[in-house]
Amino acid sequence: MITGKTKIIGIFGDPIEHTLSPLIHNEAFSYLGLDYCYVAFNVKKDKLKEATEAIRALNIRGVNITVPHKETVIQYIDEVSDEAKNIGAVNTILNNEGILKGFNTDVNGFILSLKDEGISIKNKNFLILGAGGAAKAIVYGILKEGGKVYIYNRTPSKALAIKEKFKKFGFIEIVEMDKSVTEKIDVIVNATSLGLKKDDPMPLNPELIKPEHVYCDIVYPETPLMREAEQIGCKVVGGIGMLLWQAAFAFKIWTEVEAPIEIMKKTLNKLLTKD
Ligand SMILES: NC(=O)c1ccc[n+]([C@@H]2O[C@H](COP(=O)([O-])OP(=O)(O)OC[C@H]3O[C@@H](n4cnc5c(N)ncnc54)[C@H](OP(=O)(O)O)[C@@H]3O)[C@@H](O)[C@H]2O)c1
């Protein structure tokens, strides 16, 4: 029940109507009997400053930040975690008595989604497809965990920018897409936005995938290339794990309580297998 004491958590994004975050978090709050309520706010680019100031004015406990605000929101908050600073993107804000601190839980969200499936990162060779916002968090996480990154993007200048930004954290090389590259790879990660729409091209020619590869896709629920990789015989990891774990880390930041992972997982699976 929402009362005068209920603490408010939000998410700022545009578009936002599709977000699963309110459902995951509200289910978790209710399961643990925590007096919180999570709501989605459609925040346009030109209203982000006012919306961020409103976190203080309305005494909102915290928010998630999603597309297209993860980078631009940094200028409006008071503190930024080292991780978020290094990536240049914030997906979670905590309001601690009027001080707004930004975090990036996508990094550990991705790492935990792999570890949860028994996939180790240290000294492994990762092929990252894409060089957008999500790819930055993923590349940073892999390098921090001691993995090696080979990156391919349709627009090479963006891959180059990622290499320049992150080379101080470990091994990172830009590649063209051919067999000589995929042969040395352990884990392939689709961090492009391809795979959701029916007419999307494949982010990688399936002929370059071998049964020994782990194939990981951050697009969810399931992409055509995930199905191809499964048929080839790969171990396949979908994007639901990253979604789940980034939510779990944000939950802990706001409530200081461990997130009920199994409940969140069940909620997500129920939502994504609905139709
Ligand atoms: N599972 C999770 O928790 C989670 C978390 C974050 C994001 N995601 C998903 O990850 C995806 C990427 O998110 P983002 O924020 O990184 O998006 P973004 O910043 O817009 O980046 C999109 C990437 O996809 C590439 N791309 C788009 N269309 C392409 C095409 N036709 N051919 C080749 N490459 C193409 C872009 O290449 P160019 O640079 O050449 O344009 C760019 O590298 C989204 O679907 C998002 O929903 C999932």
The ligand as a Tripos MOL2 file, in Angstrom:
@<TRIPOS>MOLECULE
LIG
   48    52     1     0     0
SMALL
NO_CHARGES

@<TRIPOS>ATOM
      1 N1         20.4360   -6.5690  -21.2180 N.am      1 LIG1
      2 C1         20.5910   -5.3660  -20.7000 C.2       1 LIG1
      3 O1         20.4950   -5.1570  -19.4820 O.2       1 LIG1
      4 C2         20.9250   -4.2180  -21.5990 C.ar      1 LIG1
      5 C3         21.5710   -3.0830  -21.0770 C.ar      1 LIG1
      6 C4         21.8720   -2.0310  -21.9550 C.ar      1 LIG1
      7 C5         21.5150   -2.1250  -23.3010 C.ar      1 LIG1
      8 N2         20.8890   -3.2400  -23.7540 N.ar      1 LIG1
      9 C6         20.5340   -3.3750  -25.1820 C.3       1 LIG1
     10 O2         21.7240   -3.2620  -25.9310 O.3       1 LIG1
     11 C7         21.4630   -2.6710  -27.1870 C.3       1 LIG1
     12 C8         22.4950   -1.5660  -27.4500 C.3       1 LIG1
     13 O3         22.2700   -0.5210  -26.5230 O.3       1 LIG1
     14 P1         23.1520    0.8180  -26.5410 P.3       1 LIG1
     15 O4         22.6460    1.6720  -25.4480 O.co2     1 LIG1
     16 O5         24.5920    0.4820  -26.6060 O.co2     1 LIG1
     17 O6         22.7060    1.4500  -27.9610 O.3       1 LIG1
     18 P2         23.5170    2.5260  -28.8230 P.3       1 LIG1
     19 O7         24.3790    3.3660  -27.9710 O.co2     1 LIG1
     20 O8         22.4770    3.1600  -29.6800 O.co2     1 LIG1
     21 O9         24.4890    1.6320  -29.7830 O.3       1 LIG1
     22 C9         23.9630    0.8390  -30.8070 C.3       1 LIG1
     23 C10        25.0640   -0.0210  -31.4360 C.3       1 LIG1
     24 O10        24.4710   -0.8920  -32.4020 O.3       1 LIG1
     25 C11        25.0930   -0.6930  -33.6750 C.3       1 LIG1
     26 N3         24.1140   -0.8110  -34.7620 N.ar      1 LIG1
     27 C12        22.8590   -0.3150  -34.7910 C.ar      1 LIG1
     28 N4         22.2700   -0.6290  -35.9730 N.ar      1 LIG1
     29 C13        23.1780   -1.3270  -36.6900 C.ar      1 LIG1
     30 C14        23.1560   -1.9340  -37.9710 C.ar      1 LIG1
     31 N5         22.0820   -1.8790  -38.7730 N.pl3     1 LIG1
     32 N6         24.2690   -2.5980  -38.3820 N.ar      1 LIG1
     33 C15        25.3640   -2.6790  -37.5980 C.ar      1 LIG1
     34 N7         25.4360   -2.1250  -36.3610 N.ar      1 LIG1
     35 C16        24.3580   -1.4570  -35.9160 C.ar      1 LIG1
     36 C17        25.6240    0.7310  -33.6300 C.3       1 LIG1
     37 O11        26.6370    0.8620  -34.6000 O.3       1 LIG1
     38 P3         27.0670    2.2980  -35.1700 P.3       1 LIG1
     39 O12        28.0080    2.8820  -34.1490 O.co2     1 LIG1
     40 O13        27.7070    1.9930  -36.4590 O.co2     1 LIG1
     41 O14        25.7930    3.1070  -35.3070 O.co2     1 LIG1
     42 C18        26.1380    0.7920  -32.1820 C.3       1 LIG1
     43 O15        27.3700    0.1480  -32.0560 O.3       1 LIG1
     44 C19        20.0140   -2.1760  -27.1390 C.3       1 LIG1
     45 O16        19.2030   -3.1080  -27.8300 O.3       1 LIG1
     46 C20        19.6680   -2.2120  -25.6620 C.3       1 LIG1
     47 O17        18.3090   -2.4870  -25.4260 O.3       1 LIG1
     48 C21        20.5960   -4.2900  -22.9450 C.ar      1 LIG1
@<TRIPOS>BOND
     1     1     2 1
     2     2     3 2
     3     2     4 1
     4     4     5 ar
     5     4    48 ar
     6     5     6 ar
     7     6     7 ar
     8     7     8 ar
     9     8     9 1
    10     8    48 ar
    11     9    10 1
    12     9    46 1
    13    10    11 1
    14    11    12 1
    15    11    44 1
    16    12    13 1
    17    13    14 1
    18    14    15 2
    19    14    16 1
    20    14    17 1
    21    17    18 1
    22    18    19 2
    23    18    20 1
    24    18    21 1
    25    21    22 1
    26    22    23 1
    27    23    24 1
    28    23    42 1
    29    24    25 1
    30    25    26 1
    31    25    36 1
    32    26    27 ar
    33    26    35 ar
    34    27    28 ar
    35    28    29 ar
    36    29    30 ar
    37    29    35 ar
    38    30    31 1
    39    30    32 ar
    40    32    33 ar
    41    33    34 ar
    42    34    35 ar
    43    36    37 1
    44    36    42 1
    45    37    38 1
    46    38    39 2
    47    38    40 1
    48    38    41 1
    49    42    43 1
    50    44    45 1
    51    44    46 1
    52    46    47 1
@<TRIPOS>SUBSTRUCTURE
     1 LIG1         1 GROUP 0 **** ****
